[in-house]
Amino acid sequence: MNLPSPAHPTVLSPIDPNERSEWLDAVRGFALLGILLTNIVAFSGYAFLGPASQAQLPWSAADGVLNYLEHALIEAKFYSLFSFLFGLGFAVQLRRAEARGGDFKAVFRRRMGWLLAFGLSHAIFVWFGDILNFYALLGFALLLFRRLSARALLAWAIFFLTAPIWLYAGYLVFAMAAHAAPASAPETSAGVQAIIDAYAHGGYPDVVHSNAMIYVFAWIRRIYRFQLLRIFGMFLLGAWAGKIGLPRARDALRPMLKRWLWMGLAMGLPLNLAFAAIGGNDALVPASMKGLLSIALGSVGIPLLSLGYAAAFALYWRKLRGSNHLFVASGRMALTHYLSQSVVCVLLFYGIGFGWFQKTSVATSLLIATAVYLSLAWLCRAWLKRYPQGPMETLWRRLSYGPARRVPSTQAAPRAPDAVL
């Protein structure tokens, strides 16, 4: 059914806090925990150490097991989950804009433009491992799919999620036919060592310079690991979920959520255990049949386990009692929380702060990450008792929509807990 055109153009506004869905905020907060647990080995410098140096760190006896569990249960699962939520939020915003007759494309482009600016600033001035710039760039591409049906969105999502298998297989066949020796993972060069030394012992200008240098490598790494395709596939999967009404019809879709949960446990978990057992993403270079198996296991297993995590939270998150408030607060201030993770961890580990770089084992780093997350979650909860949004969320909103307009209480929109951004 076509909606009548409004007599005057409708100005889109940011989603009111009363329109938000708490369970989606809780899932987003949970994803932020997983993202920090993934990133902590890079923040701490552990990922840059060789095996001999890693073994000499305090509390390193359990690092082998913890590394395996991290690869199997955490790595790539939580940025995939966050990507799913991003696509879901896109669908919610699109539906909301169409109902009000506003110019969704213009507003969304402004949002992505500012998100790109935040991400680039974060990558250069704080931490090189930023993910926001990738989300922003792929967000622009998401606009091309906004008119597709739910079935078409699902088909394209499956295409992008499985594309790494066919691309890697094609490269492997080409390399074998050309009798070319597959490229090996590069050894640590003098340039990379200089970057590591800057993080461990340098001043802030050294950190900024090193971030700019390693940022290019971060792009290359995400490309050859097919991370961009996986992110975009999860965007489309989230948009499909929004199209079929997941945010506002969670109870009606409980049977589907239970299927997601069991698929995550029965299929996603075993596939990810196997993925980690053969080396995970590290098996991709040099190109080999082992790498092809790894990319196949990851391309299928990672989305399934990510959806299993989302379904588990959607179905059972209220049973977490007090802790769910911390997840909700973190999810509601996701941008502020994510950027704050980097600031705190850089100050803890880099030479410009406490200087713990390359001095903590995986076990110690995970404990630190958990403490950082809980501290930030508590601060988010305290902040939201006084303000409706986090500081970065407020800045992003004002840059995207203009100054907030005060709405009289008698005209406040009724609660419709289906928005996720």
C-alpha positions as CSV (number, residue, x, y, z in Angstrom):
1,M,0.0,0.0,0.0
2,N,1.4,3.4,-0.9
3,L,1.6,6.0,1.9
4,P,0.2,9.5,1.1
5,S,2.8,12.1,0.6
6,P,3.0,14.7,3.4
7,A,2.0,18.2,2.7
8,H,5.4,19.4,3.9
9,P,8.7,17.5,3.8
10,T,9.2,15.6,7.0
11,V,12.5,16.2,8.9
12,L,13.8,13.0,10.2
13,S,14.9,12.9,13.8
14,P,17.0,10.5,15.9
15,I,15.3,7.6,17.6
16,D,13.9,8.5,20.9
17,P,15.3,6.5,23.9
18,N,11.7,5.4,24.6
19,E,11.6,3.7,21.2
20,R,14.6,1.5,21.9
21,S,14.5,-2.2,22.4
22,E,16.3,-3.2,25.6
23,W,17.0,-6.7,24.5
24,L,18.8,-5.4,21.4
25,D,20.8,-3.0,23.5
26,A,21.7,-5.9,25.7
27,V,22.9,-7.9,22.8
28,R,24.9,-4.9,21.6
29,G,26.5,-4.6,25.0
30,F,27.4,-8.2,25.0
31,A,29.0,-7.9,21.6
32,L,31.1,-5.0,22.9
33,L,32.5,-7.3,25.6
34,G,33.4,-9.9,23.0
35,I,35.0,-7.3,20.8
36,L,37.2,-6.1,23.7
37,L,38.2,-9.7,24.5
38,T,39.2,-10.1,20.9
39,N,41.2,-6.9,20.7
40,I,43.0,-7.2,24.0
41,V,45.8,-9.3,22.6
42,A,46.6,-6.6,20.1
43,F,46.2,-3.8,22.7
44,S,48.6,-5.6,25.1
45,G,51.2,-6.4,22.4
46,Y,50.9,-10.1,23.0
47,A,50.0,-10.7,19.3
48,F,53.3,-9.2,18.3
49,L,55.4,-11.6,20.4
50,G,57.0,-14.8,19.2
51,P,56.2,-18.1,20.8
52,A,59.3,-18.2,23.0
53,S,58.7,-14.7,24.4
54,Q,55.0,-15.5,25.0
55,A,56.0,-18.6,27.0
56,Q,58.1,-16.4,29.4
57,L,55.2,-14.1,30.4
58,P,53.7,-14.5,33.9
59,W,50.6,-16.7,34.0
60,S,51.3,-18.0,30.5
61,A,50.8,-21.7,31.3
62,A,47.1,-21.7,30.2
63,D,47.7,-19.5,27.2
64,G,47.6,-22.3,24.7
65,V,44.1,-23.4,25.9
66,L,42.9,-19.8,26.1
67,N,44.2,-19.0,22.7
68,Y,42.3,-21.9,21.3
69,L,39.1,-21.0,23.1
70,E,39.4,-17.4,22.0
71,H,39.8,-18.4,18.3
72,A,36.8,-20.9,18.6
73,L,34.3,-18.9,20.7
74,I,35.2,-15.2,20.4
75,E,37.4,-14.1,17.4
76,A,35.3,-12.8,14.5
77,K,32.1,-13.9,16.2
78,F,31.4,-10.6,17.9
79,Y,32.2,-8.2,15.1
80,S,29.9,-10.4,13.0
81,L,27.2,-10.1,15.7
82,F,27.8,-6.3,15.8
83,S,27.5,-6.2,12.0
84,F,24.2,-8.1,12.2
85,L,22.9,-5.5,14.6
86,F,24.1,-2.7,12.4
87,G,22.1,-4.1,9.5
88,L,19.1,-4.6,11.8
89,G,19.3,-1.0,12.8
90,F,19.5,0.1,9.2
91,A,16.2,-1.7,8.4
92,V,14.5,-0.2,11.5
93,Q,15.6,3.3,10.5
94,L,14.5,2.8,6.9
95,R,11.1,1.6,8.0
96,R,10.7,4.5,10.3
97,A,11.8,7.0,7.6
98,E,9.4,5.5,5.1
99,A,6.5,5.8,7.6
100,R,7.3,9.5,8.2
101,G,8.1,10.3,4.6
102,G,11.6,11.7,5.3
103,D,14.7,11.7,3.2
104,F,16.4,8.6,4.6
105,K,19.3,8.5,2.1
106,A,20.5,12.0,2.9
107,V,20.4,11.4,6.7
108,F,22.0,8.0,6.5
109,R,24.8,9.3,4.3
110,R,25.5,12.0,6.8
111,R,25.5,9.5,9.6
112,M,27.9,7.3,7.7
113,G,30.1,10.2,6.7
114,W,30.5,11.3,10.3
115,L,31.0,7.7,11.4
116,L,33.8,7.4,8.8
117,A,35.4,10.6,10.3
118,F,35.2,9.2,13.8
119,G,36.7,5.9,12.6
120,L,39.6,7.5,10.8
121,S,40.3,9.8,13.7
122,H,40.2,6.8,16.1
123,A,42.5,4.8,13.9
124,I,45.2,7.5,13.5
125,F,45.0,9.2,16.9
126,V,44.1,6.4,19.3
127,W,44.3,2.8,18.0
128,F,45.0,1.4,14.5
129,G,42.6,-1.5,14.8
130,D,39.5,0.6,14.4
131,I,36.4,-1.0,12.8
132,L,34.2,2.0,12.5
133,N,35.6,3.2,9.1
134,F,34.9,-0.2,7.6
135,Y,31.3,-0.1,8.9
136,A,30.9,3.4,7.5
137,L,32.2,2.6,4.0
138,L,30.1,-0.6,3.8
139,G,27.2,1.3,5.2
140,F,27.2,3.5,2.0
141,A,27.0,0.3,-0.1
142,L,24.1,-0.9,2.1
143,L,21.9,1.9,0.6
144,L,22.0,0.0,-2.7
145,F,20.1,-2.9,-1.2
146,R,17.4,-0.9,0.7
147,R,14.6,-1.7,-1.8
148,L,15.1,-5.4,-1.9
149,S,12.6,-7.9,-0.5
150,A,13.3,-10.0,2.5
151,R,14.0,-13.0,0.3
152,A,16.4,-11.1,-1.9
153,L,18.2,-9.7,1.1
154,L,18.7,-13.2,2.5
155,A,19.9,-14.5,-0.8
156,W,22.5,-11.7,-1.1
157,A,23.6,-12.2,2.5
158,I,24.3,-15.9,1.8
159,F,26.2,-14.9,-1.3
160,F,28.5,-12.5,0.5
161,L,29.0,-14.8,3.5
162,T,30.0,-17.8,1.3
163,A,31.9,-15.7,-1.4
164,P,35.2,-16.1,0.5
165,I,35.1,-19.9,-0.1
166,W,34.9,-19.5,-3.9
167,L,37.4,-16.7,-4.0
168,Y,40.0,-18.5,-2.0
169,A,39.4,-21.7,-4.0
170,G,39.8,-19.8,-7.3
171,Y,43.1,-18.3,-6.0
172,L,44.4,-21.7,-4.9
173,V,43.5,-23.3,-8.3
174,F,45.3,-20.4,-10.1
175,A,48.4,-20.7,-7.9
176,M,48.5,-24.5,-8.5
177,A,48.0,-24.2,-12.3
178,A,50.7,-21.6,-12.5
179,H,53.0,-23.8,-10.4
180,A,53.6,-20.7,-8.2
181,A,54.9,-21.0,-4.7
182,P,52.2,-19.7,-2.4
183,A,53.1,-16.5,-0.6
184,S,54.2,-17.0,3.0
185,A,53.3,-14.9,6.0
186,P,55.9,-12.1,6.3
187,E,58.5,-12.2,9.1
188,T,58.7,-9.2,11.4
189,S,60.6,-6.6,9.5
190,A,62.7,-3.7,10.9
191,G,59.9,-1.4,10.1
192,V,57.3,-3.4,12.0
193,Q,59.7,-3.7,14.9
194,A,60.1,0.1,14.9
195,I,56.3,0.4,15.2
196,I,56.2,-2.1,18.1
197,D,59.0,-0.1,19.9
198,A,57.0,3.1,19.4
199,Y,54.0,1.6,21.1
200,A,56.0,0.2,23.9
201,H,58.4,3.1,24.6
202,G,57.6,6.1,22.3
203,G,55.8,9.3,22.9
204,Y,52.4,10.2,21.6
205,P,53.7,11.6,18.2
206,D,55.4,8.2,17.8
207,V,52.1,6.4,18.4
208,V,50.3,8.6,15.9
209,H,53.0,8.0,13.3
210,S,52.9,4.3,13.9
211,N,49.1,4.1,13.7
212,A,49.3,5.8,10.3
213,M,51.9,3.3,9.1
214,I,50.2,0.2,10.3
215,Y,46.7,1.3,9.3
216,V,47.5,0.3,5.7
217,F,48.5,-3.2,6.9
218,A,45.2,-3.4,8.8
219,W,43.3,-2.9,5.5
220,I,45.4,-5.5,3.8
221,R,44.9,-8.0,6.6
222,R,41.1,-7.5,6.6
223,I,41.0,-7.9,2.8
224,Y,42.9,-11.2,2.6
225,R,41.0,-12.6,5.6
226,F,37.8,-11.7,3.7
227,Q,36.6,-9.7,6.7
228,L,34.9,-7.0,4.6
229,L,32.8,-9.6,2.8
230,R,31.8,-11.2,6.1
231,I,30.8,-7.8,7.6
232,F,28.7,-6.9,4.6
233,G,27.0,-10.3,4.5
234,M,26.1,-9.9,8.2
235,F,24.8,-6.3,7.4
236,L,22.4,-7.9,4.9
237,L,21.4,-10.7,7.2
238,G,20.6,-8.1,9.8
239,A,18.6,-6.1,7.3
240,W,16.7,-9.2,6.4
241,A,15.9,-9.8,10.1
242,G,14.6,-6.2,10.3
243,K,12.6,-6.7,7.2
244,I,10.7,-9.7,8.6
245,G,10.0,-7.8,11.8
246,L,12.5,-9.2,14.4
247,P,12.8,-6.1,16.6
248,R,9.1,-5.5,17.1
249,A,7.9,-9.2,16.8
250,R,10.4,-11.0,19.0
251,D,7.8,-13.0,20.8
252,A,6.1,-14.1,17.6
253,L,9.4,-15.1,16.2
254,R,10.5,-17.2,19.2
255,P,10.4,-20.4,17.2
256,M,12.8,-19.0,14.7
257,L,15.1,-17.7,17.5
258,K,15.1,-21.1,19.0
259,R,16.2,-22.6,15.7
260,W,19.0,-20.0,15.5
261,L,20.1,-21.1,19.0
262,W,20.1,-24.8,18.2
263,M,21.9,-24.2,14.8
264,G,24.5,-22.2,16.7
265,L,25.0,-25.0,19.2
266,A,24.7,-28.0,16.9
267,M,26.4,-26.6,13.8
268,G,28.1,-23.3,14.5
269,L,30.0,-24.5,17.7
270,P,31.5,-27.7,16.2
271,L,32.5,-25.8,13.0
272,N,34.2,-23.1,15.0
273,L,36.0,-25.7,17.2
274,A,37.3,-27.3,14.1
275,F,38.1,-23.8,12.6
276,A,40.3,-23.0,15.6
277,A,41.9,-26.5,15.7
278,I,43.4,-26.1,12.2
279,G,44.7,-22.6,13.0
280,G,41.7,-20.3,12.2
281,N,42.6,-17.3,10.0
282,D,46.3,-18.0,10.4
283,A,45.9,-21.0,8.1
284,L,45.0,-18.8,5.2
285,V,48.6,-17.9,4.4
286,P,50.3,-19.6,2.6
287,A,47.4,-20.6,0.3
288,S,46.7,-24.3,0.7
289,M,44.0,-26.9,1.0
290,K,44.2,-26.4,4.8
291,G,43.5,-22.7,4.2
292,L,40.5,-23.6,2.0
293,L,39.1,-25.8,4.7
294,S,39.6,-23.0,7.2
295,I,37.8,-20.5,5.1
296,A,34.9,-22.9,4.5
297,L,34.6,-23.7,8.2
298,G,34.7,-20.0,9.2
299,S,32.4,-18.8,6.4
300,V,29.7,-21.1,7.6
301,G,30.4,-21.5,11.3
302,I,31.1,-17.9,12.3
303,P,27.7,-16.5,11.2
304,L,25.8,-19.5,12.7
305,L,27.5,-19.1,16.1
306,S,27.0,-15.3,16.0
307,L,23.3,-15.8,15.3
308,G,23.2,-18.4,18.1
309,Y,24.6,-15.8,20.5
310,A,22.0,-13.3,19.4
311,A,19.2,-15.8,19.8
312,A,20.4,-16.8,23.3
313,F,20.3,-13.2,24.4
314,A,17.0,-12.5,22.8
315,L,15.4,-15.5,24.5
316,Y,17.1,-15.5,27.9
317,W,18.8,-12.2,28.6
318,R,16.5,-11.2,31.4
319,K,17.6,-14.2,33.5
320,L,21.0,-12.5,33.9
321,R,19.3,-10.3,36.5
322,G,21.5,-7.4,37.6
323,S,24.2,-7.8,34.9
324,N,21.7,-7.2,32.1
325,H,21.5,-3.5,33.2
326,L,25.2,-3.2,32.5
327,F,24.8,-4.8,29.1
328,V,21.9,-2.5,28.3
329,A,23.7,0.6,29.3
330,S,26.8,-0.4,27.3
331,G,24.7,-1.2,24.3
332,R,22.9,2.1,24.5
333,M,26.2,4.0,24.6
334,A,27.9,1.6,22.1
335,L,29.9,4.3,20.3
336,T,31.1,5.9,23.5
337,H,31.9,2.6,25.1
338,Y,33.8,1.3,22.0
339,L,36.0,4.4,21.7
340,S,36.6,4.5,25.5
341,Q,37.8,0.9,25.4
342,S,40.6,2.0,23.1
343,V,41.5,5.1,25.1
344,V,41.7,3.1,28.4
345,C,43.7,0.2,26.9
346,V,46.2,2.5,25.1
347,L,46.8,4.2,28.4
348,L,47.2,0.9,30.2
349,F,49.5,-0.8,27.7
350,Y,51.4,1.8,25.7
351,G,54.5,3.6,26.8
352,I,52.6,6.9,27.0
353,G,50.7,5.3,29.9
354,F,51.5,2.5,32.3
355,G,53.7,0.7,29.8
356,W,52.4,-2.9,30.1
357,F,52.9,-3.5,26.4
358,Q,54.2,-7.1,25.7
359,K,54.3,-7.8,29.5
360,T,51.0,-9.6,30.0
361,S,49.9,-13.1,29.0
362,V,46.6,-14.0,27.4
363,A,45.2,-14.9,30.9
364,T,46.2,-11.6,32.4
365,S,45.1,-9.7,29.4
366,L,41.6,-11.2,29.5
367,L,41.3,-10.4,33.2
368,I,42.3,-6.8,32.4
369,A,39.8,-6.6,29.5
370,T,37.0,-7.9,31.7
371,A,37.8,-5.3,34.4
372,V,37.9,-2.5,31.8
373,Y,34.6,-3.6,30.3
374,L,32.9,-3.7,33.7
375,S,34.3,-0.4,34.7
376,L,33.1,1.3,31.5
377,A,29.7,-0.5,31.7
378,W,29.2,0.9,35.2
379,L,30.2,4.4,34.1
380,C,27.7,4.1,31.2
381,R,25.0,3.1,33.6
382,A,25.8,6.0,35.9
383,W,25.8,8.4,32.9
384,L,22.4,7.3,31.6
385,K,20.9,8.0,35.0
386,R,21.5,11.7,34.3
387,Y,21.5,11.9,30.5
388,P,19.4,10.2,27.7
389,Q,22.5,9.4,25.6
390,G,26.2,9.0,25.7
391,P,28.4,12.0,24.8
392,M,29.6,10.5,21.4
393,E,26.0,9.4,20.6
394,T,24.8,13.0,21.3
395,L,27.6,14.4,19.1
396,W,26.8,12.0,16.3
397,R,23.1,12.8,16.5
398,R,23.7,16.5,16.3
399,L,26.0,16.3,13.4
400,S,23.6,14.0,11.5
401,Y,20.3,15.6,12.4
402,G,21.0,19.0,13.7
403,P,20.3,20.4,17.2
404,A,17.8,18.3,19.2
405,R,14.3,19.7,19.4
406,R,12.5,19.6,22.7
407,V,9.2,17.8,22.4
408,P,6.4,18.7,24.8
409,S,5.5,15.8,27.1
410,T,2.0,15.8,25.8
411,Q,3.3,15.1,22.3
412,A,5.8,12.5,23.2
413,A,5.8,9.4,21.0
414,P,4.3,6.3,22.6
415,R,6.8,3.6,23.5
416,A,7.5,1.4,20.6
417,P,10.6,-0.7,21.5
418,D,11.8,-1.7,18.1
419,A,14.7,0.7,17.3
420,V,18.3,-0.3,17.6
421,L,20.3,2.8,16.8
